[in-house]
Amino acid sequence: MTVRFCFGLSSTILLATSTCLAGVINFDDINTGAFGSDSLAHISDGYQGLNWSNFGAIFALSHAPISGYAAGLISSPNEAFNEIGAPASFSSVTPFTFASGYFTGAWNEELNITIQGYNGATLLDSTTIVVSSTAPTLETFNWTGLTEVTLSSFGGTPNPAYATYGSGTEFALDNLTLSPEPATPLLLGLALGGLTLLRRNWFRR
């Protein structure tokens, strides 16, 4: 089950905007062509109210049944991965809390993943985790006030059980947990002001 938190702002001064962040993003609602030849899909901007860079979704049990993708699956059928093992990120114009996620090395044992949390251009949090290729690792962050999270994977040792099927520094990510930040007093004031103006205009009709 995916839980979404949605909030918006509307006034006669500012353009109406809205953002939806899912409490738990399990990527299972992405069409990966589950029984097709690839079972892959690129994650596009706007999915779950976020902008995504270099993230794909994979139906692991179809595309790579002997891999860390299959070993790291938390909720079926899909999980996310960093395409071609390159750095990836997700971001939002509205600050959010990065709570946790399940990480697995797709091909490499003891894969390193450097994870950094930003607000705008300011680095707020940073850590490097080491993950298994045979079981998912739940990493808890509870980083607040972020507008972007970047993830870069490197190192580790190829798992010999997967050598026939693939290689690289990709990681699998499942059940990513985020939550929106509380609205600031300024935003609340603008929202209330906008609602007041809308009510006045409505009753003047």
Secondary structure as UniProt FT lines:
FT   STRAND          4..9
FT   STRAND          17..22
FT   STRAND          24..25
FT   TURN            28..29
FT   TURN            34..35
FT   STRAND          40..42
FT   TURN            45..46
FT   HELIX           47..49
FT   STRAND          51..53
FT   STRAND          55..59
FT   HELIX           60..63
FT   HELIX           68..71
FT   STRAND          78..82
FT   HELIX           83..85
FT   STRAND          88..105
FT   STRAND          108..109
FT   STRAND          111..119
FT   TURN            120..121
FT   STRAND          122..131
FT   STRAND          137..154
FT   STRAND          157..158
FT   HELIX           160..162
FT   TURN            163..165
FT   STRAND          171..180
FT   HELIX           185..203
//
